[in-house]
Amino acid sequence: MTKIALFGAGGKMGVRLATNLKAANYDVLPVEVTPAGQERLHAETGLTCVEQSDALAAADTVILAVPDRLIGTVLRGFLAELKPGTAVIMLDAAAPHAGTLPQRDDVTYFVAHPCHPPLFSDETDPAAQKDYFGGIAAKQHIVCALAQGPEEHYAKCEAIARAFYAPVMRSHRVSVEQLAILEPALSETVGATFAKALKDATDEAARRGVPYQAAEDFLLGHMTILLATAFGFQPGGRLSDGCLLAIEEAQPVIFRDGWLDKVFAPEAIKASVQSICR
């Protein structure tokens, strides 16, 4: 049986992963340094934390559910203790793409990140409809990258990722560089910024006299059909002439020329992940 040392097991993400790995019958060896995290893990999963040295001595796989800025430091602290062939799974591409991982050629580095439940889905269970993050009840897609290691380790690590992000639909294989394009560039630099801009605009409509709930209902309802049309989910969907004119007039006001090249340029993405890891 695969033995997994789960670092950061008592954190919010660690508890999610531990719950799903336990349900998938993996042998989980939780490692958590804080008493509060140890108590949380036991209360929510029934698992008891073990000493780091004991976990590493038994494990053939290590999962790092720790902040990006700590991954390099944490890994350097025990890298020499890993058995040859051990797979180290990270949850984000920032550390490997920023070049903060310590060098050791006989271990595998693998990255797995959730896409989170899709906006347009067939979920009917109320619990799944409210699982916005994923990994509890709602189905989601994931992306995976083998940063280093033998090709046969990809399938093993992907299976573990499917288990701890369950329930999973599609699993996309990408490179570390491509995963960094997806996050932070696409999902955070663009997506999160646009989400904040939408909330700011809603607040501004309310400041100008529109009842806030009316503004929120109006925008979120419109976003459903606008996104469905833009991404092709609406059969025969087409924006109105008035909407197309509004876009044409708004783009030079809201966006700087060449913003896509500035956001997605390789050097911009590398600078972004290096900043995250600092």
Secondary structure as GFF3:
##gff-version 3
##sequence-region A 1 278
A	DSSP	beta_strand	3	7	.	.	.	ID=ss1
A	DSSP	alpha_helix	12	23	.	.	.	ID=ss2
A	DSSP	beta_strand	27	31	.	.	.	ID=ss3
A	DSSP	alpha_helix	35	45	.	.	.	ID=ss4
A	DSSP	alpha_helix	52	58	.	.	.	ID=ss5
A	DSSP	beta_strand	61	64	.	.	.	ID=ss6
A	DSSP	alpha_helix	68	78	.	.	.	ID=ss7
A	DSSP	three_ten_helix	79	81	.	.	.	ID=ss8
A	DSSP	beta_strand	87	90	.	.	.	ID=ss9
A	DSSP	alpha_helix	94	98	.	.	.	ID=ss10
A	DSSP	beta_strand	108	116	.	.	.	ID=ss11
A	DSSP	alpha_helix	126	129	.	.	.	ID=ss12
A	DSSP	beta_strand	140	148	.	.	.	ID=ss13
A	DSSP	alpha_helix	152	164	.	.	.	ID=ss14
A	DSSP	beta_strand	168	173	.	.	.	ID=ss15
A	DSSP	alpha_helix	176	180	.	.	.	ID=ss16
A	DSSP	pi_helix	181	192	.	.	.	ID=ss17
A	DSSP	alpha_helix	193	207	.	.	.	ID=ss18
A	DSSP	alpha_helix	212	230	.	.	.	ID=ss19
A	DSSP	alpha_helix	241	254	.	.	.	ID=ss20
A	DSSP	alpha_helix	259	264	.	.	.	ID=ss21
A	DSSP	alpha_helix	266	277	.	.	.	ID=ss22
###
